[in-house]
């Protein structure tokens, strides 16, 4: 264990590669990326922007699967090593709270987060346009869809892995119905996942850092550390050739995560490999999950690449926290307008 403590389970069987000497920056890619290639299961052209968790000594995940008619849906995948995945042949068979079948018209960018004994799936759903969908499971057999947390339009819902002051806490990014050329990260709380409130602003886009000048959105579930909540997120810039998605990192106050303690002015991963630069949508790195081991401080980050593949990258809690602190820039716009 290093200097910074992660308050999480030990996960000795998580994927890992040591930092190569050629690595630039605090995060390095898995040498065998992408871990999920094209046409991964019958009827599915691409899998990307997906989330995984440890489960019963192995791994399970909820995957954004672009079906052959171009519509995204959620598929379940299983793995022994969190690198090689086998996918169900059918979409996740959600039911509503009465036990009747429920299938979202489309579903994308899932996060999969365990809070207490329940696993929650949060995705972008069709609710008169893009909005957050929510479902829960305890056994990965029955998936119960519960109420959408917010009105449209919203994306990038990310639950904290434990309740804060007795409430569930959810990051989100209010959006528009299209490709959203704006957006900051907000936080909301709920005692029961039905009634949401205590909305606060967490982090602003841009402000001098061009790689995140247009919008930002939460990525993986925040990791609880002795320095605060470690958040991997995406930041987007606009170019004459379209958007470019990079990965950033920030540390939020442990008791009041609407307060940013540190955020790196630099991206920690930006498209440069072929599977990030070339694909259905070029130049996209879109983190959705981590696996991490409290004992060693190792972190594996799962990210969608070019809306076509899943990539894996590594860091350690010591390395990333040191980097974020060293490259921190104060951003006055992180304070919540209208409150602070
Ligand atoms: C966003 C989402 C993501 C996607 C990204 C780049 O708006 O739709 O799923 O990865 O655009 O296309």
Boltz pocket constraint, residues with backbone or C-beta under 6 A from the ligand:
constraints:
  - pocket:
      binder: B
      contacts: [[A, 49], [A, 108], [A, 109], [A, 178], [A, 179], [A, 245], [A, 281], [A, 284], [A, 286], [A, 304], [A, 307]]
      max_distance: 6.0
